[in-house]
Amino acid sequence: MGAGGRTFDTAHVLSATWHEKHVRPIADDDSFLRRGIGELLSRWGGLQMAVKNQWGGHDSLKKSQELAHHLYLLFSQSNAVVTVEEIENLLHESLLLSFNTEIEDGSIEEVAEQLMILHEEHLIGIH
């Protein structure tokens, strides 16, 4: 990673306690999909470390909320076919561009898979 960048390669499972006290990924919407995305991202240690340490600047929290909203919009498009690779790319790009952080612990792939499962459950629930 270039000068000033961060590479994250440690255990990615952190307590969601800090996040639960300080972060509301998507406000005022109780839909299954929105809540699920928010909960998954709140348990993602790499993202939460970036937010807590403000690796994306003073608006790091807002950037994590925007990621959650972007995922929601992607999944809620009625005619969209979403692949796990697209989600992995979105997560990787978001961390790199928004937080100047690369995560190399396998958690991007893990979170992407969990998001795909959530998306599939959402699709089953609406049909």
Backbone torsions as a table, in degrees:
resi	resn	phi	psi	omega
1	MET	NA	145.7	-176.7
2	GLY	-67.9	176.6	-179.2
3	ALA	-57.2	134.0	178.7
4	GLY	83.2	-10.1	180.0
5	GLY	-81.9	163.5	179.5
6	ARG	-120.7	139.5	171.8
7	THR	-115.3	128.7	-175.2
8	PHE	-110.6	116.5	-178.9
9	ASP	-143.7	62.2	177.1
10	THR	-134.0	-178.7	179.3
11	ALA	-56.1	133.6	-173.5
12	HIS	-101.2	3.4	179.8
13	VAL	-102.3	108.5	177.7
14	LEU	-117.7	158.5	175.7
15	SER	-61.7	140.7	178.7
16	ALA	-84.8	5.7	-175.3
17	THR	-55.6	-51.3	-179.2
18	TRP	-58.9	-45.5	-177.6
19	HIS	-62.8	-43.5	-178.8
20	GLU	-61.9	-32.2	-179.6
21	LYS	-79.6	-28.9	-168.9
22	HIS	-117.0	-16.6	-169.8
23	VAL	-125.0	134.0	170.0
24	ARG	-123.9	94.2	-171.0
25	PRO	-52.6	-43.1	179.5
26	ILE	-138.8	115.6	-172.5
27	ALA	-83.0	150.0	168.7
28	ASP	56.9	32.8	175.0
29	ASP	-142.1	122.9	-175.1
30	ASP	-106.2	21.5	-179.4
31	SER	-66.4	150.9	179.6
32	PHE	-55.6	-46.6	-176.3
33	LEU	-66.0	-48.5	179.6
34	ARG	-60.9	-46.6	179.5
35	ARG	-61.5	-43.9	-178.5
36	GLY	-62.1	-44.0	177.9
37	ILE	-61.9	-46.7	179.5
38	GLY	-59.5	-42.8	179.8
39	GLU	-66.7	-42.0	178.0
40	LEU	-61.8	-46.5	-179.3
41	LEU	-67.3	-31.1	179.4
42	SER	-69.9	-21.9	178.7
43	ARG	-95.4	-3.2	-179.0
44	TRP	-83.3	105.0	-174.9
45	GLY	-57.3	-40.8	-179.1
46	GLY	-61.5	-46.4	178.7
47	LEU	-65.6	-44.0	-177.5
48	GLN	-66.3	-34.2	175.9
49	MET	-65.3	-41.4	178.7
50	ALA	-63.1	-40.4	179.2
51	VAL	-69.0	-49.9	-176.1
52	LYS	-60.4	-39.7	-178.0
53	ASN	-91.1	3.6	177.4
54	GLN	54.1	46.0	178.0
55	TRP	-67.9	-17.8	176.6
56	GLY	-99.1	13.1	-178.2
57	GLY	93.6	-171.5	-176.9
58	HIS	-64.6	-18.5	179.5
59	ASP	-102.6	28.4	-179.7
60	SER	-58.8	-40.8	178.8
61	LEU	-61.0	-45.1	179.2
62	LYS	-61.3	-38.8	179.7
63	LYS	-64.4	-37.9	177.5
64	SER	-68.9	-35.0	176.5
65	GLN	-66.7	-38.2	178.0
66	GLU	-65.7	-37.1	175.6
67	LEU	-61.4	-46.4	178.7
68	ALA	-60.1	-42.8	-179.9
69	HIS	-66.7	-40.9	178.3
70	HIS	-61.0	-43.0	177.1
71	LEU	-62.3	-42.1	178.8
72	TYR	-60.2	-46.4	179.8
73	LEU	-62.5	-41.3	178.5
74	LEU	-59.8	-46.5	-177.1
75	PHE	-75.2	-24.5	-174.8
76	SER	-90.0	-3.0	175.4
77	GLN	-68.9	125.1	-172.4
78	SER	-66.2	-30.7	-176.5
79	ASN	-105.7	9.7	-176.3
80	ALA	-81.5	133.3	170.7
81	VAL	-105.1	113.5	-174.9
82	VAL	-107.6	133.4	177.2
83	THR	-107.0	158.8	178.6
84	VAL	-63.5	-32.3	177.9
85	GLU	-64.6	-39.1	177.3
86	GLU	-62.8	-40.7	179.7
87	ILE	-67.1	-44.5	176.9
88	GLU	-56.6	-46.0	179.6
89	ASN	-62.2	-42.1	178.6
90	LEU	-62.2	-45.7	-179.7
91	LEU	-64.1	-46.2	-179.6
92	HIS	-61.0	-48.6	-178.7
93	GLU	-62.5	-41.2	-179.6
94	SER	-63.3	-44.9	179.5
95	LEU	-65.5	-40.2	-178.3
96	LEU	-69.0	-49.3	-175.7
97	LEU	-78.6	-39.3	-176.1
98	SER	-85.0	-31.8	-174.3
99	PHE	-121.9	3.5	-179.4
100	ASN	51.7	43.5	-172.6
101	THR	-134.3	134.7	170.9
102	GLU	-110.8	132.2	179.2
103	ILE	-110.0	120.8	-175.0
104	GLU	-120.9	27.1	-177.0
105	ASP	-101.8	7.7	-179.2
106	GLY	86.9	-3.0	-176.0
107	SER	-72.8	-27.5	177.5
108	ILE	-60.9	-46.7	179.0
109	GLU	-63.6	-40.2	-179.9
110	GLU	-64.8	-46.5	179.3
111	VAL	-65.1	-40.7	178.6
112	ALA	-60.3	-42.7	178.5
113	GLU	-64.0	-42.6	178.8
114	GLN	-64.4	-38.5	176.9
115	LEU	-65.3	-38.3	177.3
116	MET	-63.4	-42.8	177.6
117	ILE	-60.4	-44.9	178.2
118	LEU	-59.7	-44.3	179.5
119	HIS	-61.7	-44.4	178.8
120	GLU	-63.6	-40.2	177.3
121	GLU	-64.3	-37.6	178.5
122	HIS	-64.1	-44.7	179.3
123	LEU	-61.4	-40.7	178.1
124	ILE	-64.4	-39.1	-178.2
125	GLY	-67.7	-27.4	-178.2
126	ILE	-93.2	-5.8	179.7
127	HIS	-104.9	NA	NA
